[in-house]
Amino acid sequence: MIVKYRDKVKSMESKIEAIMTEEEAERTIAKAEIEANKAIKSLESRNAKKKKKNAIAETRDEGQRQWFQSHKDRSDGKITFFYHYPSVAFSTTYILLNTNRRNEASQREASDSKGA
């Protein structure tokens, strides 16, 4: 009886070894896939971080004023504008002066009413 089963095991021994090597190969492949997925996720997260940094930098740049003229060009433009349209310069100056005078008068009245 024992001899019968020993012979059966010996006949299956090559099949068992083939199955064990196949399982070991599958485990190795599974480990390699896991490492590959980790590497892919790592690269994706790095790219996502870079994109996020670039997006933040772009919005920061968009928030700042970007003049197409230098300071001198802008001031020259104002001078030429008021040279060609003196009524605007006069009315703007007039409005500003009157506004300042009205504010000063109302402040004087307020201080006079507090003192009285």
URLIN-V712878 format. One record per helix or strand of 2 or more residues. SS is the DSSP state (@ for helix, = for strand). FROM is the first residue (numbers start at 1). LEN is the number of residues. Records with the same first field share a line. If there is no record, write none. Layout:
SS: FROM-LEN / FROM-LEN
This chain:
@: 2-62 / 71-14 / 86-30
